[in-house]
Amino acid sequence: LSQWAFAQHEGHFEESIQLARMALKLVRQVRFKYVVAEVLVTLVGTMIVKESTVLGTILLGATIALLETQGVVLQPGSQPDFDRYLLSAQTQLGQSLFEKYIMESRRMTFDEAMEYALSNWLVDTKLCATKVHICNEKTITEI
């Protein structure tokens, strides 16, 4: 179990975010997509657990796109968490909103997904209450 995932499972969400962001910064340059996917799954879970369901769902869509387009497979131990986050987001948002955010965020490129994952919303979740930045500066979705 990675340090960021361990921190999340122990309920230390801020520490989990910080560790995951550090890991993403390290693996981003070499585009080690397997590790990126694992880190993104942890960030998705942390956002959904912290009740930032929309933000977590947007990152979930980007993660799904990465998994599909890059042929990345999650570790067997990560798949149950991923499935639980997926179901939780669907339940909290409802099918219509869930599909909307997933569809929009799946258009992110690898670099856009990394920028989103490393952006300030992971530190300042007050953005949840107003607007969410999706894909790029030209696509803003009202909540």
N, CA, C and O atoms as a GROMACS GRO file, in nm:
protein
  572
    1LEU      N    1   0.085  -0.119   0.000
    1LEU     CA    2   0.000   0.000   0.000
    1LEU      C    3   0.089   0.124   0.000
    1LEU      O    4   0.183   0.134   0.079
    2SER      N    5   0.059   0.218  -0.090
    2SER     CA    6   0.137   0.340  -0.099
    2SER      C    7   0.111   0.430   0.022
    2SER      O    8   0.011   0.415   0.092
    3GLN      N    9   0.203   0.524   0.043
    3GLN     CA   10   0.188   0.616   0.156
    3GLN      C   11   0.063   0.701   0.142
    3GLN      O   12  -0.008   0.725   0.240
    4TRP      N   13   0.034   0.748   0.019
    4TRP     CA   14  -0.084   0.833   0.000
    4TRP      C   15  -0.212   0.755   0.023
    4TRP      O   16  -0.307   0.807   0.080
    5ALA      N   17  -0.216   0.630  -0.021
    5ALA     CA   18  -0.335   0.547  -0.001
    5ALA      C   19  -0.350   0.510   0.147
    5ALA      O   20  -0.460   0.509   0.200
    6PHE      N   21  -0.238   0.480   0.212
    6PHE     CA   22  -0.241   0.448   0.355
    6PHE      C   23  -0.295   0.566   0.435
    6PHE      O   24  -0.378   0.548   0.524
    7ALA      N   25  -0.247   0.687   0.403
    7ALA     CA   26  -0.295   0.806   0.473
    7ALA      C   27  -0.446   0.823   0.453
    7ALA      O   28  -0.518   0.859   0.546
    8GLN      N   29  -0.492   0.797   0.332
    8GLN     CA   30  -0.636   0.808   0.305
    8GLN      C   31  -0.715   0.707   0.386
    8GLN      O   32  -0.816   0.741   0.448
    9HIS      N   33  -0.669   0.581   0.386
    9HIS     CA   34  -0.740   0.476   0.460
    9HIS      C   35  -0.741   0.501   0.610
    9HIS      O   36  -0.830   0.455   0.681
   10GLU      N   37  -0.642   0.576   0.658
   10GLU     CA   38  -0.636   0.610   0.800
   10GLU      C   39  -0.716   0.736   0.833
   10GLU      O   40  -0.724   0.776   0.949
   11GLY      N   41  -0.775   0.798   0.731
   11GLY     CA   42  -0.856   0.917   0.753
   11GLY      C   43  -0.778   1.047   0.754
   11GLY      O   44  -0.831   1.151   0.793
   12HIS      N   45  -0.652   1.042   0.713
   12HIS     CA   46  -0.568   1.162   0.707
   12HIS      C   47  -0.573   1.218   0.565
   12HIS      O   48  -0.479   1.201   0.487
   13PHE      N   49  -0.684   1.284   0.533
   13PHE     CA   50  -0.711   1.323   0.395
   13PHE      C   51  -0.618   1.431   0.343
   13PHE      O   52  -0.572   1.422   0.229
   14GLU      N   53  -0.589   1.531   0.422
   14GLU     CA   54  -0.498   1.637   0.376
   14GLU      C   55  -0.360   1.580   0.349
   14GLU      O   56  -0.296   1.614   0.249
   15GLU      N   57  -0.312   1.493   0.437
   15GLU     CA   58  -0.182   1.429   0.417
   15GLU      C   59  -0.185   1.342   0.290
   15GLU      O   60  -0.088   1.339   0.214
   16SER      N   61  -0.294   1.273   0.269
   16SER     CA   62  -0.309   1.190   0.150
   16SER      C   63  -0.300   1.275   0.024
   16SER      O   64  -0.232   1.237  -0.072
   17ILE      N   65  -0.367   1.389   0.024
   17ILE     CA   66  -0.363   1.479  -0.091
   17ILE      C   67  -0.222   1.528  -0.117
   17ILE      O   68  -0.174   1.525  -0.231
   18GLN      N   69  -0.155   1.572  -0.012
   18GLN     CA   70  -0.020   1.624  -0.029
   18GLN      C   71   0.077   1.516  -0.080
   18GLN      O   72   0.158   1.543  -0.169
   19LEU      N   73   0.069   1.397  -0.025
   19LEU     CA   74   0.157   1.288  -0.069
   19LEU      C   75   0.126   1.248  -0.214
   19LEU      O   76   0.217   1.221  -0.292
   20ALA      N   77  -0.001   1.243  -0.247
   20ALA     CA   78  -0.040   1.206  -0.383
   20ALA      C   79   0.006   1.312  -0.483
   20ALA      O   80   0.053   1.278  -0.592
   21ARG      N   81  -0.007   1.437  -0.447
   21ARG     CA   82   0.039   1.544  -0.536
   21ARG      C   83   0.190   1.537  -0.556
   21ARG      O   84   0.238   1.558  -0.668
   22MET      N   85   0.265   1.509  -0.451
   22MET     CA   86   0.410   1.495  -0.466
   22MET      C   87   0.443   1.380  -0.560
   22MET      O   88   0.531   1.391  -0.645
   23ALA      N   89   0.374   1.269  -0.544
   23ALA     CA   90   0.397   1.153  -0.630
   23ALA      C   91   0.364   1.186  -0.776
   23ALA      O   92   0.439   1.149  -0.866
   24LEU      N   93   0.253   1.257  -0.798
   24LEU     CA   94   0.216   1.295  -0.935
   24LEU      C   95   0.322   1.383  -0.998
   24LEU      O   96   0.356   1.366  -1.115
   25LYS      N   97   0.375   1.477  -0.923
   25LYS     CA   98   0.479   1.565  -0.975
   25LYS      C   99   0.602   1.484  -1.018
   25LYS      O  100   0.664   1.514  -1.120
   26LEU      N  101   0.635   1.383  -0.940
   26LEU     CA  102   0.752   1.301  -0.972
   26LEU      C  103   0.731   1.215  -1.096
   26LEU      O  104   0.819   1.207  -1.182
   27VAL      N  105   0.616   1.152  -1.106
   27VAL     CA  106   0.593   1.058  -1.217
   27VAL      C  107   0.542   1.127  -1.343
   27VAL      O  108   0.544   1.068  -1.451
   28ARG      N  109   0.498   1.249  -1.332
   28ARG     CA  110   0.444   1.322  -1.447
   28ARG      C  111   0.548   1.339  -1.557
   28ARG      O  112   0.518   1.320  -1.675
   29GLN      N  113   0.668   1.374  -1.519
   29GLN     CA  114   0.773   1.400  -1.618
   29GLN      C  115   0.808   1.277  -1.701
   29GLN      O  116   0.834   1.288  -1.821
   30VAL      N  117   0.809   1.162  -1.638
   30VAL     CA  118   0.844   1.040  -1.711
   30VAL      C  119   0.721   0.970  -1.767
   30VAL      O  120   0.731   0.867  -1.834
   31ARG      N  121   0.604   1.026  -1.738
   31ARG     CA  122   0.476   0.972  -1.788
   31ARG      C  123   0.459   0.824  -1.753
   31ARG      O  124   0.418   0.743  -1.835
   32PHE      N  125   0.490   0.793  -1.630
   32PHE     CA  126   0.472   0.657  -1.581
   32PHE      C  127   0.325   0.641  -1.547
   32PHE      O  128   0.284   0.656  -1.432
   33LYS      N  129   0.245   0.610  -1.648
   33LYS     CA  130   0.099   0.616  -1.639
   33LYS      C  131   0.039   0.517  -1.541
   33LYS      O  132  -0.069   0.541  -1.488
   34TYR      N  133   0.106   0.406  -1.517
   34TYR     CA  134   0.055   0.308  -1.421
   34TYR      C  135   0.049   0.371  -1.281
   34TYR      O  136  -0.052   0.360  -1.212
   35VAL      N  137   0.157   0.437  -1.241
   35VAL     CA  138   0.160   0.501  -1.109
   35VAL      C  139   0.066   0.620  -1.106
   35VAL      O  140  -0.002   0.643  -1.006
   36VAL      N  141   0.060   0.695  -1.217
   36VAL     CA  142  -0.032   0.809  -1.225
   36VAL      C  143  -0.175   0.762  -1.200
   36VAL      O  144  -0.248   0.825  -1.123
   37ALA      N  145  -0.214   0.653  -1.263
   37ALA     CA  146  -0.351   0.601  -1.244
   37ALA      C  147  -0.376   0.564  -1.099
   37ALA      O  148  -0.482   0.594  -1.045
   38GLU      N  149  -0.281   0.499  -1.036
   38GLU     CA  150  -0.298   0.460  -0.896
   38GLU      C  151  -0.311   0.583  -0.806
   38GLU      O  152  -0.394   0.584  -0.714
   39VAL      N  153  -0.231   0.686  -0.832
   39VAL     CA  154  -0.239   0.809  -0.752
   39VAL      C  155  -0.373   0.878  -0.776
   39VAL      O  156  -0.436   0.927  -0.682
   40LEU      N  157  -0.417   0.882  -0.901
   40LEU     CA  158  -0.544   0.946  -0.933
   40LEU      C  159  -0.661   0.877  -0.862
   40LEU      O  160  -0.754   0.943  -0.817
   41VAL      N  161  -0.656   0.746  -0.854
   41VAL     CA  162  -0.763   0.673  -0.785
   41VAL      C  163  -0.770   0.717  -0.639
   41VAL      O  164  -0.880   0.735  -0.585
   42THR      N  165  -0.656   0.734  -0.575
   42THR     CA  166  -0.655   0.780  -0.437
   42THR      C  167  -0.711   0.921  -0.425
   42THR      O  168  -0.788   0.950  -0.333
   43LEU      N  169  -0.673   1.010  -0.518
   43LEU     CA  170  -0.725   1.146  -0.515
   43LEU      C  171  -0.876   1.148  -0.537
   43LEU      O  172  -0.948   1.224  -0.472
   44VAL      N  173  -0.924   1.066  -0.629
   44VAL     CA  174  -1.068   1.054  -0.654
   44VAL      C  175  -1.139   1.016  -0.524
   44VAL      O  176  -1.237   1.080  -0.484
   45GLY      N  177  -1.089   0.915  -0.460
   45GLY     CA  178  -1.151   0.869  -0.335
   45GLY      C  179  -1.149   0.973  -0.227
   45GLY      O  180  -1.247   0.992  -0.155
   46THR      N  181  -1.037   1.042  -0.215
   46THR     CA  182  -1.025   1.146  -0.113
   46THR      C  183  -1.126   1.257  -0.138
   46THR      O  184  -1.188   1.306  -0.043
   47MET      N  185  -1.143   1.298  -0.262
   47MET     CA  186  -1.238   1.404  -0.292
   47MET      C  187  -1.381   1.359  -0.265
   47MET      O  188  -1.461   1.434  -0.209
   48ILE      N  189  -1.413   1.237  -0.305
   48ILE     CA  190  -1.550   1.188  -0.283
   48ILE      C  191  -1.578   1.169  -0.135
   48ILE      O  192  -1.686   1.203  -0.087
   49VAL      N  193  -1.481   1.115  -0.061
   49VAL     CA  194  -1.497   1.095   0.084
   49VAL      C  195  -1.512   1.229   0.155
   49VAL      O  196  -1.586   1.239   0.253
   50LYS      N  197  -1.442   1.332   0.107
   50LYS     CA  198  -1.449   1.464   0.170
   50LYS      C  199  -1.571   1.542   0.124
   50LYS      O  200  -1.583   1.661   0.152
   51GLU      N  201  -1.664   1.475   0.054
   51GLU     CA  202  -1.788   1.534   0.008
   51GLU      C  203  -1.770   1.639  -0.100
   51GLU      O  204  -1.855   1.727  -0.116
   52SER      N  205  -1.663   1.630  -0.174
   52SER     CA  206  -1.643   1.712  -0.294
   52SER      C  207  -1.670   1.621  -0.412
   52SER      O  208  -1.583   1.597  -0.496
   53THR      N  209  -1.791   1.571  -0.417
   53THR     CA  210  -1.826   1.467  -0.512
   53THR      C  211  -1.809   1.511  -0.657
   53THR      O  212  -1.762   1.434  -0.740
   54VAL      N  213  -1.846   1.634  -0.687
   54VAL     CA  214  -1.832   1.682  -0.825
   54VAL      C  215  -1.686   1.682  -0.866
   54VAL      O  216  -1.651   1.632  -0.973
   55LEU      N  217  -1.601   1.738  -0.782
   55LEU     CA  218  -1.458   1.743  -0.814
   55LEU      C  219  -1.399   1.603  -0.828
   55LEU      O  220  -1.321   1.576  -0.919
   56GLY      N  221  -1.437   1.515  -0.738
   56GLY     CA  222  -1.390   1.376  -0.745
   56GLY      C  223  -1.439   1.307  -0.870
   56GLY      O  224  -1.367   1.228  -0.930
   57THR      N  225  -1.562   1.337  -0.911
   57THR     CA  226  -1.618   1.275  -1.031
   57THR      C  227  -1.548   1.325  -1.156
   57THR      O  228  -1.525   1.248  -1.250
   58ILE      N  229  -1.514   1.452  -1.160
   58ILE     CA  230  -1.440   1.506  -1.274
   58ILE      C  231  -1.305   1.436  -1.286
   58ILE      O  232  -1.264   1.397  -1.395
   59LEU      N  233  -1.238   1.420  -1.175
   59LEU     CA  234  -1.109   1.350  -1.176
   59LEU      C  235  -1.129   1.203  -1.209
   59LEU      O  236  -1.044   1.141  -1.272
   60LEU      N  237  -1.239   1.146  -1.166
   60LEU     CA  238  -1.273   1.007  -1.198
   60LEU      C  239  -1.285   0.989  -1.350
   60LEU      O  240  -1.233   0.892  -1.404
   61GLY      N  241  -1.353   1.081  -1.417
   61GLY     CA  242  -1.366   1.074  -1.562
   61GLY      C  243  -1.232   1.079  -1.632
   61GLY      O  244  -1.207   1.004  -1.727
   62ALA      N  245  -1.145   1.168  -1.586
   62ALA     CA  246  -1.010   1.177  -1.644
   62ALA      C  247  -0.932   1.048  -1.620
   62ALA      O  248  -0.856   1.004  -1.706
   63THR      N  249  -0.952   0.988  -1.504
   63THR     CA  250  -0.884   0.862  -1.472
   63THR      C  251  -0.935   0.749  -1.560
   63THR      O  252  -0.857   0.668  -1.608
   64ILE      N  253  -1.066   0.744  -1.581
   64ILE     CA  254  -1.123   0.642  -1.669
   64ILE      C  255  -1.065   0.656  -1.809
   64ILE      O  256  -1.027   0.556  -1.871
   65ALA      N  257  -1.057   0.780  -1.858
   65ALA     CA  258  -1.000   0.803  -1.991
   65ALA      C  259  -0.855   0.757  -1.998
   65ALA      O  260  -0.814   0.695  -2.096
   66LEU      N  261  -0.779   0.786  -1.895
   66LEU     CA  262  -0.639   0.743  -1.891
   66LEU      C  263  -0.629   0.591  -1.893
   66LEU      O  264  -0.548   0.535  -1.967
   67LEU      N  265  -0.711   0.526  -1.814
   67LEU     CA  266  -0.709   0.380  -1.809
   67LEU      C  267  -0.742   0.321  -1.946
   67LEU      O  268  -0.677   0.227  -1.991
   68GLU      N  269  -0.843   0.376  -2.011
   68GLU     CA  270  -0.888   0.321  -2.140
   68GLU      C  271  -0.793   0.353  -2.254
   68GLU      O  272  -0.758   0.265  -2.333
   69THR      N  273  -0.751   0.479  -2.264
   69THR     CA  274  -0.671   0.520  -2.380
   69THR      C  275  -0.526   0.475  -2.372
   69THR      O  276  -0.460   0.457  -2.475
   70GLN      N  277  -0.476   0.457  -2.252
   70GLN     CA  278  -0.335   0.419  -2.236
   70GLN      C  279  -0.317   0.271  -2.205
   70GLN      O  280  -0.204   0.223  -2.191
   71GLY      N  281  -0.426   0.199  -2.195
   71GLY     CA  282  -0.417   0.057  -2.167
   71GLY      C  283  -0.364   0.025  -2.028
   71GLY      O  284  -0.303  -0.079  -2.005
   72VAL      N  285  -0.388   0.117  -1.936
   72VAL     CA  286  -0.340   0.100  -1.798
   72VAL      C  287  -0.441   0.015  -1.721
   72VAL      O  288  -0.562   0.034  -1.732
   73VAL      N  289  -0.390  -0.078  -1.643
   73VAL     CA  290  -0.475  -0.162  -1.558
   73VAL      C  291  -0.438  -0.134  -1.413
   73VAL      O  292  -0.320  -0.131  -1.377
   74LEU      N  293  -0.539  -0.114  -1.330
   74LEU     CA  294  -0.515  -0.091  -1.188
   74LEU      C  295  -0.464  -0.218  -1.120
   74LEU      O  296  -0.491  -0.329  -1.166
   75GLN      N  297  -0.392  -0.200  -1.012
   75GLN     CA  298  -0.353  -0.314  -0.930
   75GLN      C  299  -0.480  -0.379  -0.876
   75GLN      O  300  -0.579  -0.311  -0.851
   76PRO      N  301  -0.477  -0.511  -0.859
   76PRO     CA  302  -0.598  -0.579  -0.809
   76PRO      C  303  -0.650  -0.519  -0.678
   76PRO      O  304  -0.772  -0.516  -0.656
   77GLY      N  305  -0.562  -0.472  -0.593
   77GLY     CA  306  -0.606  -0.413  -0.467
   77GLY      C  307  -0.672  -0.277  -0.482
   77GLY      O  308  -0.746  -0.235  -0.393
   78SER      N  309  -0.645  -0.208  -0.592
   78SER     CA  310  -0.703  -0.076  -0.615
   78SER      C  311  -0.839  -0.082  -0.682
   78SER      O  312  -0.919   0.010  -0.669
   79GLN      N  313  -0.866  -0.189  -0.753
   79GLN     CA  314  -0.991  -0.199  -0.828
   79GLN      C  315  -1.116  -0.192  -0.739
   79GLN      O  316  -1.212  -0.123  -0.776
   80PRO      N  317  -1.119  -0.260  -0.624
   80PRO     CA  318  -1.238  -0.248  -0.538
   80PRO      C  319  -1.262  -0.104  -0.490
   80PRO      O  320  -1.376  -0.058  -0.482
   81ASP      N  321  -1.153  -0.032  -0.457
   81ASP     CA  322  -1.166   0.109  -0.417
   81ASP      C  323  -1.222   0.191  -0.533
   81ASP      O  324  -1.314   0.270  -0.515
   82PHE      N  325  -1.166   0.170  -0.650
   82PHE     CA  326  -1.212   0.242  -0.769
   82PHE      C  327  -1.361   0.219  -0.793
   82PHE      O  328  -1.436   0.313  -0.818
   83ASP      N  329  -1.402   0.094  -0.786
   83ASP     CA  330  -1.543   0.059  -0.806
   83ASP      C  331  -1.632   0.122  -0.700
   83ASP      O  332  -1.744   0.166  -0.730
   84ARG      N  333  -1.584   0.127  -0.576
   84ARG     CA  334  -1.661   0.187  -0.467
   84ARG      C  335  -1.675   0.338  -0.488
   84ARG      O  336  -1.782   0.394  -0.464
   85TYR      N  337  -1.568   0.406  -0.533
   85TYR     CA  338  -1.575   0.549  -0.559
   85TYR      C  339  -1.671   0.578  -0.674
   85TYR      O  340  -1.747   0.675  -0.670
   86LEU      N  341  -1.668   0.495  -0.776
   86LEU     CA  342  -1.757   0.509  -0.891
   86LEU      C  343  -1.902   0.501  -0.846
   86LEU      O  344  -1.984   0.586  -0.881
   87LEU      N  345  -1.934   0.400  -0.769
   87LEU     CA  346  -2.071   0.381  -0.719
   87LEU      C  347  -2.113   0.494  -0.626
   87LEU      O  348  -2.226   0.542  -0.633
   88SER      N  349  -2.022   0.537  -0.541
   88SER     CA  350  -2.051   0.645  -0.448
   88SER      C  351  -2.083   0.774  -0.523
   88SER      O  352  -2.178   0.844  -0.489
   89ALA      N  353  -2.004   0.806  -0.624
   89ALA     CA  354  -2.028   0.927  -0.703
   89ALA      C  355  -2.162   0.919  -0.775
   89ALA      O  356  -2.236   1.017  -0.779
   90GLN      N  357  -2.192   0.804  -0.834
   90GLN     CA  358  -2.320   0.785  -0.903
   90GLN      C  359  -2.437   0.805  -0.806
   90GLN      O  360  -2.536   0.871  -0.839
   91THR      N  361  -2.425   0.748  -0.688
   91THR     CA  362  -2.531   0.757  -0.588
   91THR      C  363  -2.550   0.900  -0.540
   91THR      O  364  -2.663   0.947  -0.528
   92GLN      N  365  -2.439   0.969  -0.512
   92GLN     CA  366  -2.449   1.104  -0.457
   92GLN      C  367  -2.497   1.206  -0.560
   92GLN      O  368  -2.572   1.298  -0.525
   93LEU      N  369  -2.456   1.191  -0.685
   93LEU     CA  370  -2.491   1.289  -0.787
   93LEU      C  371  -2.618   1.256  -0.862
   93LEU      O  372  -2.685   1.345  -0.915
   94GLY      N  373  -2.654   1.128  -0.866
   94GLY     CA  374  -2.762   1.085  -0.953
   94GLY      C  375  -2.704   1.054  -1.091
   94GLY      O  376  -2.601   1.110  -1.129
   95GLN      N  377  -2.769   0.968  -1.164
   95GLN     CA  378  -2.714   0.919  -1.290
   95GLN      C  379  -2.691   1.030  -1.393
   95GLN      O  380  -2.589   1.030  -1.461
   96SER      N  381  -2.784   1.123  -1.404
   96SER     CA  382  -2.774   1.227  -1.506
   96SER      C  383  -2.653   1.319  -1.485
   96SER      O  384  -2.574   1.339  -1.577
   97LEU      N  385  -2.639   1.373  -1.364
   97LEU     CA  386  -2.523   1.459  -1.335
   97LEU      C  387  -2.393   1.381  -1.341
   97LEU      O  388  -2.293   1.431  -1.393
   98PHE      N  389  -2.395   1.260  -1.289
   98PHE     CA  390  -2.276   1.176  -1.293
   98PHE      C  391  -2.228   1.160  -1.437
   98PHE      O  392  -2.110   1.180  -1.467
   99GLU      N  393  -2.318   1.123  -1.526
   99GLU     CA  394  -2.281   1.102  -1.667
   99GLU      C  395  -2.232   1.231  -1.732
   99GLU      O  396  -2.140   1.228  -1.813
  100LYS      N  397  -2.293   1.343  -1.695
  100LYS     CA  398  -2.251   1.472  -1.750
  100LYS      C  399  -2.105   1.502  -1.715
  100LYS      O  400  -2.025   1.534  -1.802
  101TYR      N  401  -2.072   1.491  -1.587
  101TYR     CA  402  -1.935   1.521  -1.543
  101TYR      C  403  -1.834   1.420  -1.597
  101TYR      O  404  -1.722   1.457  -1.633
  102ILE      N  405  -1.873   1.295  -1.604
  102ILE     CA  406  -1.783   1.192  -1.658
  102ILE      C  407  -1.756   1.220  -1.806
  102ILE      O  408  -1.641   1.216  -1.850
  103MET      N  409  -1.861   1.249  -1.882
  103MET     CA  410  -1.844   1.276  -2.025
  103MET      C  411  -1.754   1.396  -2.049
  103MET      O  412  -1.665   1.391  -2.134
  104GLU      N  413  -1.777   1.504  -1.976
  104GLU     CA  414  -1.695   1.624  -1.993
  104GLU      C  415  -1.550   1.600  -1.958
  104GLU      O  416  -1.459   1.643  -2.029
  105SER      N  417  -1.528   1.533  -1.848
  105SER     CA  418  -1.390   1.516  -1.801
  105SER      C  419  -1.312   1.409  -1.878
  105SER      O  420  -1.189   1.410  -1.877
  106ARG      N  421  -1.382   1.318  -1.943
  106ARG     CA  422  -1.312   1.216  -2.023
  106ARG      C  423  -1.243   1.276  -2.144
  106ARG      O  424  -1.159   1.210  -2.206
  107ARG      N  425  -1.276   1.398  -2.180
  107ARG     CA  426  -1.212   1.465  -2.292
  107ARG      C  427  -1.075   1.521  -2.256
  107ARG      O  428  -1.002   1.567  -2.344
  108MET      N  429  -1.041   1.518  -2.130
  108MET     CA  430  -0.911   1.571  -2.089
  108MET      C  431  -0.797   1.490  -2.150
  108MET      O  432  -0.804   1.368  -2.161
  109THR      N  433  -0.693   1.562  -2.190
  109THR     CA  434  -0.571   1.494  -2.231
  109THR      C  435  -0.495   1.453  -2.106
  109THR      O  436  -0.532   1.491  -1.994
  110PHE      N  437  -0.391   1.377  -2.124
  110PHE     CA  438  -0.306   1.338  -2.010
  110PHE      C  439  -0.257   1.462  -1.937
  110PHE      O  440  -0.265   1.470  -1.814
  111ASP      N  441  -0.206   1.560  -2.012
  111ASP     CA  442  -0.152   1.681  -1.950
  111ASP      C  443  -0.260   1.762  -1.879
  111ASP      O  444  -0.236   1.817  -1.771
  112GLU      N  445  -0.379   1.771  -1.938
  112GLU     CA  446  -0.489   1.842  -1.872
  112GLU      C  447  -0.531   1.773  -1.744
  112GLU      O  448  -0.560   1.838  -1.644
  113ALA      N  449  -0.534   1.641  -1.746
  113ALA     CA  450  -0.569   1.566  -1.626
  113ALA      C  451  -0.466   1.589  -1.515
  113ALA      O  452  -0.501   1.602  -1.398
  114MET      N  453  -0.337   1.594  -1.553
  114MET     CA  454  -0.233   1.620  -1.454
  114MET      C  455  -0.246   1.761  -1.396
  114MET      O  456  -0.233   1.780  -1.275
  115GLU      N  457  -0.271   1.859  -1.483
  115GLU     CA  458  -0.290   1.995  -1.434
  115GLU      C  459  -0.408   2.003  -1.339
  115GLU      O  460  -0.400   2.068  -1.234
  116TYR      N  461  -0.516   1.938  -1.375
  116TYR     CA  462  -0.635   1.938  -1.290
  116TYR      C  463  -0.605   1.874  -1.155
  116TYR      O  464  -0.643   1.926  -1.051
  117ALA      N  465  -0.538   1.760  -1.159
  117ALA     CA  466  -0.507   1.688  -1.035
  117ALA      C  467  -0.411   1.767  -0.946
  117ALA      O  468  -0.414   1.753  -0.823
  118LEU      N  469  -0.327   1.848  -1.006
  118LEU     CA  470  -0.230   1.926  -0.929
  118LEU      C  471  -0.277   2.068  -0.898
  118LEU      O  472  -0.206   2.145  -0.834
  119SER      N  473  -0.396   2.103  -0.945
  119SER     CA  474  -0.444   2.239  -0.928
  119SER      C  475  -0.483   2.269  -0.784
  119SER      O  476  -0.488   2.180  -0.699
  120ASN      N  477  -0.510   2.394  -0.759
  120ASN     CA  478  -0.538   2.442  -0.624
  120ASN      C  479  -0.664   2.387  -0.563
  120ASN      O  480  -0.680   2.391  -0.441
  121TRP      N  481  -0.757   2.333  -0.644
  121TRP     CA  482  -0.882   2.283  -0.584
  121TRP      C  483  -0.856   2.172  -0.485
  121TRP      O  484  -0.938   2.147  -0.397
  122LEU      N  485  -0.743   2.104  -0.499
  122LEU     CA  486  -0.712   1.998  -0.403
  122LEU      C  487  -0.673   2.055  -0.267
  122LEU      O  488  -0.679   1.986  -0.166
  123VAL      N  489  -0.633   2.179  -0.267
  123VAL     CA  490  -0.597   2.243  -0.141
  123VAL      C  491  -0.712   2.329  -0.091
  123VAL      O  492  -0.739   2.335   0.029
  124ASP      N  493  -0.780   2.396  -0.184
  124ASP     CA  494  -0.889   2.486  -0.147
  124ASP      C  495  -1.021   2.433  -0.204
  124ASP      O  496  -1.058   2.467  -0.316
  125THR      N  497  -1.090   2.351  -0.127
  125THR     CA  498  -1.212   2.289  -0.176
  125THR      C  499  -1.332   2.385  -0.171
  125THR      O  500  -1.445   2.343  -0.198
  126LYS      N  501  -1.310   2.511  -0.137
  126LYS     CA  502  -1.418   2.609  -0.141
  126LYS      C  503  -1.468   2.628  -0.283
  126LYS      O  504  -1.581   2.673  -0.303
  127LEU      N  505  -1.387   2.594  -0.382
  127LEU     CA  506  -1.431   2.603  -0.522
  127LEU      C  507  -1.554   2.518  -0.547
  127LEU      O  508  -1.628   2.543  -0.642
  128CYS      N  509  -1.575   2.417  -0.464
  128CYS     CA  510  -1.691   2.328  -0.481
  128CYS      C  511  -1.821   2.407  -0.478
  128CYS      O  512  -1.915   2.373  -0.549
  129ALA      N  513  -1.826   2.509  -0.399
  129ALA     CA  514  -1.951   2.579  -0.378
  129ALA      C  515  -1.988   2.671  -0.495
  129ALA      O  516  -2.103   2.713  -0.506
  130THR      N  517  -1.892   2.702  -0.582
  130THR     CA  518  -1.924   2.797  -0.688
  130THR      C  519  -1.910   2.737  -0.827
  130THR      O  520  -2.010   2.702  -0.890
  131LYS      N  521  -1.788   2.724  -0.875
  131LYS     CA  522  -1.766   2.675  -1.012
  131LYS      C  523  -1.658   2.569  -1.011
  131LYS      O  524  -1.575   2.562  -0.920
  132VAL      N  525  -1.660   2.486  -1.114
  132VAL     CA  526  -1.559   2.381  -1.129
  132VAL      C  527  -1.491   2.400  -1.262
  132VAL      O  528  -1.557   2.417  -1.365
  133HIS      N  529  -1.361   2.398  -1.262
  133HIS     CA  530  -1.283   2.411  -1.385
  133HIS      C  531  -1.273   2.273  -1.449
  133HIS      O  532  -1.220   2.180  -1.388
  134ILE      N  533  -1.324   2.260  -1.570
  134ILE     CA  534  -1.322   2.131  -1.639
  134ILE      C  535  -1.243   2.144  -1.768
  134ILE      O  536  -1.269   2.234  -1.848
  135CYS      N  537  -1.148   2.056  -1.789
  135CYS     CA  538  -1.069   2.042  -1.911
  135CYS      C  539  -0.977   2.160  -1.939
  135CYS      O  540  -0.856   2.140  -1.950
  136ASN      N  541  -1.029   2.280  -1.952
  136ASN     CA  542  -0.943   2.397  -1.975
  136ASN      C  543  -1.019   2.522  -1.938
  136ASN      O  544  -1.136   2.515  -1.898
  137GLU      N  545  -0.956   2.636  -1.951
  137GLU     CA  546  -1.018   2.761  -1.908
  137GLU      C  547  -1.144   2.795  -1.986
  137GLU      O  548  -1.224   2.876  -1.940
  138LYS      N  549  -1.163   2.736  -2.102
  138LYS     CA  550  -1.278   2.769  -2.186
  138LYS      C  551  -1.403   2.690  -2.145
  138LYS      O  552  -1.513   2.723  -2.190
  139THR      N  553  -1.387   2.589  -2.062
  139THR     CA  554  -1.501   2.506  -2.026
  139THR      C  555  -1.528   2.517  -1.877
  139THR      O  556  -1.461   2.452  -1.797
  140ILE      N  557  -1.623   2.598  -1.841
  140ILE     CA  558  -1.659   2.615  -1.701
  140ILE      C  559  -1.802   2.564  -1.685
  140ILE      O  560  -1.892   2.604  -1.759
  141THR      N  561  -1.823   2.477  -1.588
  141THR     CA  562  -1.955   2.423  -1.563
  141THR      C  563  -2.006   2.475  -1.430
  141THR      O  564  -1.939   2.464  -1.328
  142GLU      N  565  -2.123   2.531  -1.432
  142GLU     CA  566  -2.186   2.579  -1.309
  142GLU      C  567  -2.236   2.461  -1.228
  142GLU      O  568  -2.287   2.364  -1.284
  143ILE      N  569  -2.224   2.469  -1.100
  143ILE     CA  570  -2.277   2.365  -1.012
  143ILE      C  571  -2.412   2.410  -0.961
  143ILE      O  572  -2.476   2.338  -0.885
   0.00000   0.00000   0.00000
